[in-house]
Amino acid sequence: MPSSITQIHKRHAYGKDAHTYYPVLIVGAGESGVAMGCRLKEVLGTDQFRIFERQSGIGGTWWINRYPGIACDVPATFYSFSFALKKDWSTLHPPGPEIAQYLADVCERYQIVDKIQLNTDVKELRWIGDDEEWEVTLSHLVPGTGDLTQHERDRIAAQDGHQKIYVNTEIVRAKVVVSGVGGLVEPNTWPKDIPGIEHFEGDIMHTARWNNQIDLKDKNVIMIGSGCSAAQVVPELAKPEANVRSITQLMRTPPWVEPDTISPEYLPVYEKWSPRLVTNLPGLALFMRCVVFLIMEKNFQDMFTDTAWSRRARPQLEKKFLDHMRQIAPEKYYEILTPNYSLGCKRRVIGGTWYRSLNAPNVELTTQPLTRVNAKSVTLGTGRHYPPHKSEDAVEVREIPADVIIMANGFETNQWLHPLKVIGREGKDLEEVWAERGGAQAYQGIAMDSFPNFFIIFGPNTATGHTSVIFATENAVNYSLNFIKPILDGQVSSYEVKEDAEREWTQQVQDALQKSVFRRGACSSWYITADGWNSTTYPFTQVHYWLRCKFPVWRHWTAKLTRKGRILRGVRMTLHGALIFGLITTIGFLRKNPQQKAQLEQSLLAGKEWLASAVSQLKR
């Protein structure tokens, strides 16, 4: 019967503590979890892992977000894994369903579909020090309920009974746990300072939990928010074929909107020829990827840093963005569409589609504050959120008809891993550790001291704001494999980052962020908590992150070696010393006996083969 740490197996089959053991357990089947699963097979040659996914499908954020117009805001060329390039994207910014299908296709290609268990919520991770394993609590969900938010599941369980959400609970064990939870998981709830929502007779939904059963035809729609999601939804609802009676979009502050990379009149040409050329011309896909990457790295220097270069470049870009706005947006909105903060401080909107939709006769954009929800309407109060210097303008109170309210008010972005509970060494709760240290953090966004054999993909301070998250994900995955491999090989029982290394890294990141546009851009964004802590963005270039992940600083980690690991380390040290001694001796010998060189070469070759065979035997 299997009992190795490298094999999935059942323990204590007839006992009350019966459980399944997994060498590697992955939380989440979004792009991070999929990347880790594929690389475990490709790089380490193992399929002894399990991916647990709360939702009912593969794809993470691309599975659950189904609102009209959802699309990637990064050029498609740079939005696929380097180990599974997709060359035939349908357009420059592919729609969500195409990306979800791509991730499913990658799972099929690497034959990991059967390694993914859907409708299973990972509730708690607890480090068992005596066994040097993670005890994992799983909640098996009623199929489909994992697609609801945590708040919705809690409400249904409280009102209709636990059995309406949860089927049963299971305890499993894992040697290594990888979190692929992601950052955009739990949508923000209804703002507590706006009364009357309980009296509303219409439908309410968040863009992240779009309900296709709600009919919007001939309805008065209220859109709350003006970020990336809202900027994709409004143009779709404004189309004549959508037949929406009215769209009133409520905005606090305007986003910076980047001009179209390819103008609408030339986009069909791109869509026709790009897939053909990239698919059939060898090397073109890689070349285009590199070009896009370099452009985005330059954008980082222009928009996000606070250097002499960026102080010259940013005003030029801001002028370009504003000129673009004045070319296509209605003149009556020029004032409220002109940001009063630096470009890059908030996440920018890509493309001018939203601006164009504001010309539709059934669309109104306003910065009047929402003050109350009524049975069939909403009340907009006096004053304006924006511009700030006109907040006291004598704007009349208005009551707007409302049949449907759509919230595009973002996510709980600063509650990392929430609602997953992680308990490390000595009973330390990860959320409590983060609270004590000022906010969510992790060494290189990947590891925390006191939490051995636990790796976070797309963790704190790894979001870029300017480039493809897939690139950062791959770097984190490849970095983590450096530590997972020795564990699965049986040479190391646990890896843990040192506390001083984690604290030093976090201080370095936070200091750099204080000097970036994220802090100096004079805006309020979801990147930063109310306490001023930024646990979201990465303050350096992606070249910097690639180098950090490519070359681990091993002295920052504590490795607890197994008996096999200690023997191998002793052998390596002995061989290293013998090699140095042998080289010195050989050089001296050859100087005195140059005629023996050919015979010595043969002896060294034979010795090399013998040593290789001996090391191979030790590793078995």
C-alpha positions as CSV (number, residue, x, y, z in Angstrom):
1,M,0.0,0.0,0.0
2,P,1.3,3.5,-0.8
3,S,2.6,5.5,2.1
4,S,5.2,7.8,0.4
5,I,4.9,11.5,0.7
6,T,4.9,11.6,-3.1
7,Q,1.7,9.6,-3.5
8,I,-2.0,10.3,-2.9
9,H,-3.3,7.7,-0.5
10,K,-5.9,7.0,2.1
11,R,-4.9,6.7,5.7
12,H,-6.6,4.9,8.6
13,A,-9.3,3.7,6.3
14,Y,-11.5,2.2,9.1
15,G,-10.7,4.7,11.8
16,K,-12.6,7.8,12.9
17,D,-9.6,9.9,11.8
18,A,-9.6,8.4,8.2
19,H,-8.4,10.9,5.7
20,T,-6.9,11.3,2.3
21,Y,-3.3,12.6,1.9
22,Y,-2.2,14.8,-1.0
23,P,1.4,15.6,-1.7
24,V,0.3,19.0,-3.1
25,L,-3.1,20.6,-2.5
26,I,-4.1,23.6,-4.6
27,V,-6.8,26.1,-3.6
28,G,-8.6,27.4,-6.6
29,A,-8.9,26.5,-10.3
30,G,-8.5,30.0,-11.7
31,E,-5.5,31.0,-13.8
32,S,-3.1,30.6,-10.8
33,G,-4.3,27.2,-9.8
34,V,-4.3,26.0,-13.4
35,A,-0.8,27.3,-14.0
36,M,0.5,25.5,-10.9
37,G,-1.2,22.2,-11.8
38,C,0.2,22.3,-15.4
39,R,3.8,23.1,-14.2
40,L,3.7,20.4,-11.6
41,K,3.2,17.9,-14.4
42,E,5.5,19.5,-16.9
43,V,8.4,20.5,-14.7
44,L,8.3,18.1,-11.8
45,G,6.6,15.2,-13.7
46,T,4.0,14.6,-11.0
47,D,0.3,14.3,-11.2
48,Q,-0.1,13.6,-7.4
49,F,-2.0,16.7,-6.6
50,R,-5.5,17.9,-6.2
51,I,-7.1,21.3,-7.1
52,F,-10.2,22.2,-5.0
53,E,-12.5,24.8,-6.5
54,R,-15.5,26.4,-4.8
55,Q,-17.2,27.4,-8.0
56,S,-18.9,25.1,-10.4
57,G,-16.5,25.6,-13.3
58,I,-12.9,26.1,-14.3
59,G,-11.5,29.6,-14.8
60,G,-11.8,31.6,-11.5
61,T,-12.7,35.2,-12.2
62,W,-13.2,34.5,-15.9
63,W,-15.8,31.8,-15.0
64,I,-17.8,33.7,-12.5
65,N,-17.8,37.2,-14.2
66,R,-20.4,37.0,-17.0
67,Y,-21.6,40.6,-17.3
68,P,-22.2,42.0,-20.9
69,G,-19.0,43.3,-22.4
70,I,-16.6,41.5,-20.1
71,A,-13.2,41.4,-21.7
72,C,-9.5,41.4,-21.0
73,D,-7.9,44.9,-20.8
74,V,-4.5,43.5,-21.7
75,P,-3.6,42.8,-25.3
76,A,-4.4,39.2,-26.0
77,T,-0.9,38.5,-27.3
78,F,0.3,38.7,-23.7
79,Y,-2.6,37.0,-22.0
80,S,-1.7,33.4,-22.3
81,F,0.8,31.1,-20.5
82,S,4.3,31.0,-22.1
83,F,4.0,27.2,-21.9
84,A,0.6,27.2,-23.6
85,L,0.6,30.0,-26.1
86,K,-2.7,30.9,-27.7
87,K,-2.2,32.4,-31.1
88,D,-5.7,32.6,-32.5
89,W,-7.3,35.1,-30.2
90,S,-10.4,36.5,-31.9
91,T,-9.6,40.2,-31.1
92,L,-7.1,42.5,-29.4
93,H,-9.0,42.4,-26.0
94,P,-10.7,39.0,-26.0
95,P,-14.1,38.5,-24.3
96,G,-14.4,36.7,-21.0
97,P,-15.9,33.5,-22.4
98,E,-13.0,33.1,-24.8
99,I,-10.5,33.4,-21.9
100,A,-12.5,30.9,-19.8
101,Q,-12.5,28.5,-22.7
102,Y,-8.7,28.9,-23.1
103,L,-8.1,28.0,-19.4
104,A,-10.3,25.0,-19.8
105,D,-8.5,24.0,-23.0
106,V,-5.1,24.3,-21.1
107,C,-6.4,21.9,-18.4
108,E,-7.4,19.4,-21.1
109,R,-4.1,19.8,-22.9
110,Y,-2.1,19.0,-19.7
111,Q,-4.6,16.4,-18.7
112,I,-5.4,17.9,-15.3
113,V,-9.2,18.1,-15.6
114,D,-9.6,15.0,-13.5
115,K,-7.4,16.6,-10.8
116,I,-9.9,19.4,-10.3
117,Q,-12.7,19.0,-7.8
118,L,-15.5,21.6,-8.2
119,N,-18.1,22.7,-5.7
120,T,-15.7,22.3,-2.8
121,D,-14.8,25.1,-0.5
122,V,-11.5,25.1,1.3
123,K,-12.5,26.5,4.7
124,E,-9.4,26.2,6.9
125,L,-5.7,25.3,6.7
126,R,-4.0,24.2,9.9
127,W,-0.3,23.3,10.2
128,I,0.3,20.1,12.2
129,G,3.8,20.6,13.5
130,D,4.3,17.0,14.8
131,D,3.6,15.6,11.3
132,E,4.8,18.6,9.3
133,E,1.7,18.6,7.2
134,W,-1.3,20.8,6.6
135,E,-4.7,19.7,7.9
136,V,-7.3,21.0,5.5
137,T,-11.0,21.4,6.2
138,L,-13.2,21.1,3.1
139,S,-16.9,21.9,2.7
140,H,-18.6,20.1,0.0
141,L,-21.3,22.4,-1.4
142,V,-24.6,21.9,-3.1
143,P,-23.7,22.2,-6.8
144,G,-23.9,25.8,-7.9
145,T,-23.9,27.4,-4.5
146,G,-20.2,28.0,-4.7
147,D,-21.0,30.5,-7.4
148,L,-22.7,32.7,-4.8
149,T,-20.9,35.2,-2.7
150,Q,-19.9,34.3,0.9
151,H,-22.6,36.8,2.1
152,E,-25.3,35.1,0.0
153,R,-24.3,31.7,1.2
154,D,-24.4,32.8,4.8
155,R,-27.8,34.4,4.4
156,I,-29.3,31.3,2.7
157,A,-27.8,29.0,5.4
158,A,-29.2,31.2,8.1
159,Q,-32.7,31.5,6.6
160,D,-33.3,28.1,5.0
161,G,-30.9,25.8,6.8
162,H,-27.3,24.7,6.6
163,Q,-28.3,21.8,4.2
164,K,-29.3,24.3,1.5
165,I,-25.6,25.2,1.0
166,Y,-23.4,22.5,2.6
167,V,-23.5,18.8,1.9
168,N,-20.8,17.6,4.3
169,T,-17.4,18.5,5.7
170,E,-14.2,16.5,5.1
171,I,-10.7,16.6,6.6
172,V,-7.7,15.9,4.4
173,R,-4.0,16.3,4.8
174,A,-1.3,17.8,2.5
175,K,2.4,18.2,2.6
176,V,2.3,21.3,0.5
177,V,-0.5,23.8,0.1
178,V,-0.6,26.3,-2.8
179,S,-3.2,29.2,-2.7
180,G,-4.5,30.2,-6.0
181,V,-7.4,32.2,-4.4
182,G,-6.7,35.4,-6.4
183,G,-7.5,39.0,-5.5
184,L,-10.9,39.7,-7.0
185,V,-13.1,37.2,-5.2
186,E,-15.7,38.6,-2.9
187,P,-17.8,41.6,-4.4
188,N,-18.4,44.6,-2.2
189,T,-21.8,44.6,-0.6
190,W,-24.4,47.4,-0.7
191,P,-23.1,50.7,0.9
192,K,-24.3,50.8,4.4
193,D,-24.7,54.6,4.4
194,I,-27.4,54.5,1.7
195,P,-30.8,53.6,3.3
196,G,-33.9,52.1,1.8
197,I,-32.6,49.1,-0.1
198,E,-34.9,46.8,1.8
199,H,-37.9,48.6,0.3
200,F,-36.8,48.3,-3.3
201,E,-39.2,46.3,-5.5
202,G,-36.9,45.8,-8.4
203,D,-33.8,43.6,-9.0
204,I,-30.4,44.3,-7.6
205,M,-27.2,42.6,-8.8
206,H,-23.4,43.0,-8.8
207,T,-21.5,42.9,-12.1
208,A,-19.4,40.0,-10.6
209,R,-22.6,38.0,-10.1
210,W,-24.5,38.9,-13.2
211,N,-28.0,37.3,-13.4
212,N,-29.0,36.6,-17.0
213,Q,-32.5,35.8,-15.8
214,I,-33.1,39.5,-15.1
215,D,-34.7,41.1,-18.2
216,L,-33.4,44.6,-18.8
217,K,-35.5,45.3,-21.8
218,D,-37.6,48.5,-21.4
219,K,-36.2,48.9,-17.9
220,N,-34.8,51.9,-16.1
221,V,-31.3,50.9,-15.0
222,I,-29.2,52.5,-12.3
223,M,-25.4,51.8,-12.6
224,I,-23.4,52.4,-9.5
225,G,-19.7,52.9,-10.3
226,S,-17.4,54.0,-13.2
227,G,-14.5,51.6,-13.0
228,C,-13.4,49.0,-15.5
229,S,-16.5,46.7,-15.1
230,A,-19.0,49.6,-15.4
231,A,-17.1,50.9,-18.4
232,Q,-17.6,47.6,-20.1
233,V,-21.2,47.1,-19.2
234,V,-22.7,50.5,-20.0
235,P,-21.7,50.4,-23.7
236,E,-23.4,47.0,-24.1
237,L,-26.6,48.2,-22.4
238,A,-26.6,51.4,-24.5
239,K,-26.8,49.5,-27.8
240,P,-30.1,49.9,-29.5
241,E,-30.6,46.1,-29.6
242,A,-30.4,45.9,-25.8
243,N,-33.6,48.0,-25.7
244,V,-32.9,49.4,-22.3
245,R,-35.2,52.4,-21.6
246,S,-32.7,54.4,-19.6
247,I,-29.2,54.1,-18.0
248,T,-28.3,56.4,-15.2
249,Q,-24.6,56.0,-14.2
250,L,-23.6,57.3,-10.8
251,M,-19.9,58.3,-10.6
252,R,-17.9,59.6,-7.7
253,T,-14.7,60.4,-9.6
254,P,-13.8,59.9,-13.2
255,P,-11.2,57.3,-14.3
256,W,-8.4,58.0,-16.7
257,V,-9.3,56.4,-20.0
258,E,-6.5,55.2,-22.3
259,P,-7.2,55.8,-26.0
260,D,-7.9,52.8,-28.3
261,T,-4.7,50.9,-29.1
262,I,-6.3,50.2,-32.5
263,S,-9.1,52.5,-33.6
264,P,-12.5,51.0,-34.2
265,E,-12.3,51.3,-38.0
266,Y,-9.1,49.3,-38.2
267,L,-10.0,46.7,-35.6
268,P,-11.8,44.4,-38.1
269,V,-8.6,44.3,-40.2
270,Y,-6.6,43.2,-37.1
271,E,-9.2,40.6,-36.2
272,K,-9.1,39.2,-39.7
273,W,-5.3,39.0,-40.2
274,S,-3.7,38.8,-36.8
275,P,-4.8,35.2,-36.0
276,R,-3.7,34.0,-39.4
277,L,-0.3,35.7,-39.3
278,V,0.5,34.8,-35.7
279,T,-0.5,31.2,-36.2
280,N,1.3,30.6,-39.5
281,L,4.5,32.7,-39.2
282,P,7.1,31.0,-37.0
283,G,8.3,33.2,-34.2
284,L,5.8,36.0,-34.7
285,A,3.8,35.2,-31.6
286,L,6.9,35.3,-29.4
287,F,8.0,38.5,-31.1
288,M,4.7,40.3,-30.6
289,R,4.7,39.1,-26.9
290,C,8.0,40.6,-26.4
291,V,7.0,43.9,-28.0
292,V,3.8,44.2,-25.9
293,F,5.9,43.3,-22.8
294,L,8.4,46.1,-23.5
295,I,5.7,48.6,-24.2
296,M,4.0,47.8,-20.9
297,E,7.3,48.0,-19.0
298,K,7.8,51.5,-20.5
299,N,4.3,52.4,-19.5
300,F,5.2,51.5,-15.9
301,Q,8.1,53.9,-16.0
302,D,6.0,56.6,-17.5
303,M,2.9,56.3,-15.4
304,F,3.7,54.6,-12.0
305,T,7.1,55.7,-10.9
306,D,8.0,59.1,-9.4
307,T,11.2,59.9,-11.3
308,A,12.5,62.8,-13.4
309,W,11.5,60.7,-16.5
310,S,8.0,60.1,-15.3
311,R,7.5,63.7,-14.2
312,R,8.1,64.6,-17.9
313,A,6.2,61.7,-19.5
314,R,3.1,61.6,-17.3
315,P,1.8,65.1,-18.2
316,Q,2.2,64.4,-21.8
317,L,0.2,61.2,-21.5
318,E,-2.5,62.9,-19.4
319,K,-2.8,65.5,-22.2
320,K,-3.1,62.7,-24.8
321,F,-5.8,61.0,-22.7
322,L,-7.8,64.2,-22.2
323,D,-7.6,65.1,-25.9
324,H,-9.0,61.7,-26.7
325,M,-11.9,62.3,-24.2
326,R,-12.7,65.6,-25.8
327,Q,-12.8,64.1,-29.3
328,I,-15.5,61.5,-28.5
329,A,-17.3,62.2,-25.3
330,P,-20.2,64.6,-25.0
331,E,-19.1,68.2,-24.3
332,K,-21.5,68.5,-21.4
333,Y,-19.4,65.9,-19.5
334,Y,-16.0,67.4,-20.1
335,E,-15.8,68.8,-16.7
336,I,-16.8,65.7,-14.7
337,L,-14.7,63.5,-17.0
338,T,-11.4,65.4,-16.3
339,P,-9.6,63.6,-13.4
340,N,-8.0,65.8,-10.7
341,Y,-5.4,63.2,-9.8
342,S,-2.3,61.7,-11.5
343,L,-2.5,59.1,-14.2
344,G,-1.8,55.7,-12.8
345,C,-3.0,56.4,-9.2
346,K,-6.2,54.4,-9.9
347,R,-6.7,51.6,-12.4
348,R,-7.3,53.1,-15.8
349,V,-10.0,52.2,-18.3
350,I,-8.7,50.9,-21.6
351,G,-10.3,52.1,-24.8
352,G,-12.8,54.7,-25.7
353,T,-15.9,52.5,-25.9
354,W,-17.3,53.9,-22.7
355,Y,-16.8,57.5,-23.8
356,R,-18.7,56.8,-27.1
357,S,-21.6,55.2,-25.2
358,L,-22.2,58.4,-23.3
359,N,-23.5,59.9,-26.5
360,A,-26.5,57.5,-26.5
361,P,-29.8,59.3,-25.9
362,N,-30.8,56.9,-23.1
363,V,-27.5,57.3,-21.1
364,E,-27.0,59.9,-18.3
365,L,-23.8,60.3,-16.3
366,T,-24.0,62.1,-13.1
367,T,-21.9,62.8,-10.0
368,Q,-24.9,63.6,-7.8
369,P,-24.8,61.4,-4.6
370,L,-27.2,58.6,-4.2
371,T,-29.0,59.3,-0.9
372,R,-31.9,56.8,-0.7
373,V,-33.5,53.9,-2.4
374,N,-37.3,53.8,-2.8
375,A,-39.7,51.2,-3.9
376,K,-39.5,52.0,-7.6
377,S,-36.9,54.8,-7.7
378,V,-33.7,56.2,-6.3
379,T,-33.2,59.7,-4.8
380,L,-30.1,61.7,-5.8
381,G,-29.3,64.4,-3.3
382,T,-28.1,68.0,-3.5
383,G,-24.5,68.8,-4.4
384,R,-22.1,66.7,-6.4
385,H,-19.3,64.3,-5.6
386,Y,-17.2,65.7,-8.4
387,P,-15.6,68.1,-9.1
388,P,-14.8,68.7,-5.4
389,H,-14.8,72.5,-5.7
390,K,-18.4,72.4,-6.9
391,S,-19.7,69.9,-4.3
392,E,-21.9,72.6,-2.8
393,D,-23.5,73.5,-6.1
394,A,-27.2,74.1,-5.8
395,V,-28.3,70.9,-7.6
396,E,-31.8,70.0,-7.0
397,V,-32.8,66.7,-5.3
398,R,-34.0,64.3,-8.0
399,E,-36.0,61.1,-7.9
400,I,-35.0,58.8,-10.8
401,P,-37.2,55.8,-11.9
402,A,-35.4,52.6,-11.1
403,D,-36.3,49.0,-12.1
404,V,-32.9,47.5,-11.8
405,I,-29.8,48.5,-9.8
406,I,-26.5,47.2,-10.9
407,M,-23.5,47.5,-8.5
408,A,-20.1,47.9,-10.1
409,N,-18.5,49.0,-6.8
410,G,-15.6,46.6,-6.8
411,F,-14.3,43.9,-4.6
412,E,-13.1,43.3,-1.0
413,T,-9.6,43.6,-2.4
414,N,-7.7,44.1,0.9
415,Q,-9.0,41.0,2.6
416,W,-6.5,38.6,1.1
417,L,-7.4,34.9,1.1
418,H,-10.7,35.8,2.8
419,P,-12.8,33.9,3.9
420,L,-10.1,31.1,4.0
421,K,-8.7,30.7,7.5
422,V,-5.0,29.8,7.7
423,I,-3.4,28.7,11.0
424,G,0.4,28.2,11.0
425,R,3.1,27.2,13.5
426,E,2.2,27.7,17.2
427,G,-1.4,28.4,16.3
428,K,-0.7,31.7,14.6
429,D,-3.6,33.0,12.5
430,L,-2.5,34.6,9.3
431,E,-5.0,37.4,9.4
432,E,-4.0,38.2,12.9
433,V,-0.3,38.2,11.9
434,W,-1.1,40.6,9.1
435,A,-3.1,42.9,11.4
436,E,-0.2,43.0,13.8
437,R,2.3,43.9,11.1
438,G,0.1,46.7,9.5
439,G,-1.6,44.9,6.7
440,A,-1.5,41.9,4.3
441,Q,2.0,41.1,3.1
442,A,4.2,38.2,2.0
443,Y,7.8,37.6,1.0
444,Q,7.8,38.3,-2.7
445,G,4.0,38.0,-2.5
446,I,4.5,34.3,-2.0
447,A,5.4,33.2,1.5
448,M,5.0,34.0,5.1
449,D,7.2,33.1,8.1
450,S,5.4,30.7,10.6
451,F,3.5,29.2,7.6
452,P,5.8,26.4,6.3
453,N,5.2,24.7,2.9
454,F,2.5,27.3,2.1
455,F,2.9,29.2,-1.2
456,I,0.6,32.0,-2.3
457,I,0.2,32.7,-6.1
458,F,-1.0,36.2,-6.9
459,G,-0.5,37.2,-3.3
460,P,-0.1,40.6,-1.6
461,N,1.7,43.2,-3.6
462,T,2.0,41.3,-6.8
463,A,-0.7,43.1,-8.9
464,T,0.9,45.3,-11.5
465,G,-1.7,47.8,-12.6
466,H,0.0,47.9,-16.0
467,T,0.6,44.5,-17.5
468,S,-0.5,40.9,-17.7
469,V,-1.2,39.2,-14.4
470,I,-0.4,35.9,-16.1
471,F,3.3,36.9,-16.4
472,A,3.5,37.5,-12.6
473,T,1.6,34.3,-11.9
474,E,4.1,32.2,-14.0
475,N,7.0,33.8,-12.2
476,A,5.5,33.0,-8.8
477,V,4.7,29.4,-9.8
478,N,8.2,28.8,-11.2
479,Y,9.7,30.3,-8.0
480,S,7.6,28.1,-5.7
481,L,8.6,24.9,-7.7
482,N,12.2,25.5,-6.5
483,F,11.0,24.7,-3.0
484,I,8.3,22.2,-3.7
485,K,10.6,19.9,-5.7
486,P,13.0,19.1,-2.8
487,I,10.0,18.5,-0.5
488,L,8.5,16.0,-2.9
489,D,11.9,14.4,-3.5
490,G,12.1,13.6,0.2
491,Q,15.1,15.8,0.8
492,V,13.4,18.6,2.8
493,S,10.5,18.1,5.1
494,S,9.6,21.8,5.3
495,Y,10.6,25.2,3.8
496,E,9.8,28.4,5.7
497,V,10.9,31.9,4.8
498,K,12.7,33.7,7.7
499,E,10.9,36.4,9.6
500,D,13.6,39.0,9.1
501,A,13.6,38.4,5.3
502,E,9.8,38.8,5.1
503,R,9.8,41.9,7.2
504,E,12.7,43.4,5.2
505,W,11.0,42.7,1.9
506,T,7.7,44.2,3.1
507,Q,9.5,47.3,4.3
508,Q,11.2,47.6,1.0
509,V,7.9,47.3,-0.9
510,Q,6.0,49.7,1.3
511,D,8.9,52.3,1.1
512,A,8.9,52.1,-2.7
513,L,5.1,52.4,-2.8
514,Q,5.3,55.6,-0.8
515,K,7.4,57.1,-3.6
516,S,5.1,55.9,-6.4
517,V,2.1,57.4,-8.0
518,F,-0.1,55.0,-6.0
519,R,0.7,57.1,-3.0
520,R,1.6,60.4,-4.5
521,G,-1.1,60.6,-7.1
522,A,-3.6,62.4,-4.9
523,C,-6.4,59.9,-5.3
524,S,-8.4,57.4,-3.2
525,S,-8.3,53.9,-4.7
526,W,-9.0,50.3,-3.8
527,Y,-5.3,49.7,-3.9
528,I,-5.0,51.3,-0.4
529,T,-6.8,50.7,2.8
530,A,-8.2,53.3,5.1
531,D,-5.1,53.1,7.2
532,G,-2.9,53.9,4.2
533,W,-1.6,50.3,3.7
534,N,-1.1,49.2,0.1
535,S,-1.3,45.4,-0.1
536,T,-2.1,45.2,-3.7
537,T,0.4,46.7,-6.1
538,Y,4.0,45.8,-7.0
539,P,6.2,48.9,-7.0
540,F,8.9,47.7,-9.3
541,T,9.1,46.5,-12.9
542,Q,8.2,43.0,-13.9
543,V,11.7,42.5,-15.1
544,H,12.7,43.0,-11.4
545,Y,10.1,40.5,-10.3
546,W,11.2,38.0,-12.9
547,L,14.8,38.2,-11.7
548,R,13.7,37.9,-8.0
549,C,11.8,34.7,-8.9
550,K,14.5,33.3,-11.3
551,F,17.2,33.5,-8.7
552,P,16.0,32.6,-5.2
553,V,17.9,34.0,-2.3
554,W,18.3,30.7,-0.4
555,R,19.7,32.3,2.8
556,H,16.3,33.9,3.2
557,W,14.8,30.4,3.8
558,T,15.0,27.8,6.5
559,A,15.1,24.3,5.2
560,K,14.5,21.4,7.6
561,L,16.4,18.5,6.0
562,T,15.3,14.9,6.1
563,R,17.7,12.0,6.7
564,K,18.0,11.6,2.9
565,G,18.6,15.3,2.5
566,R,21.3,15.3,5.1
567,I,23.1,12.4,3.5
568,L,22.9,14.0,0.0
569,R,24.2,17.3,1.5
570,G,27.1,15.4,3.1
571,V,27.8,13.7,-0.2
572,R,27.7,16.9,-2.1
573,M,30.0,18.7,0.3
574,T,32.4,15.7,0.3
575,L,32.4,15.6,-3.5
576,H,32.9,19.4,-3.7
577,G,35.9,19.2,-1.3
578,A,37.3,16.2,-3.2
579,L,36.9,18.0,-6.5
580,I,38.8,21.0,-5.3
581,F,41.5,18.9,-3.8
582,G,41.7,16.8,-6.9
583,L,42.0,19.8,-9.2
584,I,44.8,21.2,-7.1
585,T,46.6,17.9,-7.0
586,T,46.0,17.3,-10.7
587,I,47.4,20.6,-11.8
588,G,50.5,20.0,-9.7
589,F,50.9,16.5,-11.1
590,L,50.6,17.6,-14.7
591,R,53.1,20.3,-14.3
592,K,55.6,17.7,-13.2
593,N,54.5,14.9,-15.6
594,P,53.0,16.5,-18.8
595,Q,53.4,13.1,-20.6
596,Q,50.6,11.6,-18.4
597,K,47.9,14.0,-19.6
598,A,46.0,11.6,-22.0
599,Q,45.9,8.8,-19.4
600,L,44.7,11.1,-16.7
601,E,41.8,12.3,-19.0
602,Q,40.6,8.7,-19.4
603,S,40.7,8.1,-15.7
604,L,38.8,11.3,-14.9
605,L,36.1,10.4,-17.5
606,A,35.7,7.0,-15.8
607,G,35.5,8.6,-12.4
608,K,32.8,11.0,-13.6
609,E,30.6,8.2,-14.8
610,W,31.1,6.3,-11.5
611,L,30.2,9.4,-9.4
612,A,27.1,10.1,-11.5
613,S,25.9,6.5,-11.0
614,A,26.6,6.7,-7.2
615,V,24.6,10.0,-6.8
616,S,21.7,8.5,-8.8
617,Q,21.6,5.5,-6.5
618,L,21.5,7.8,-3.4
619,K,18.6,9.8,-4.8
620,R,16.4,6.7,-5.1
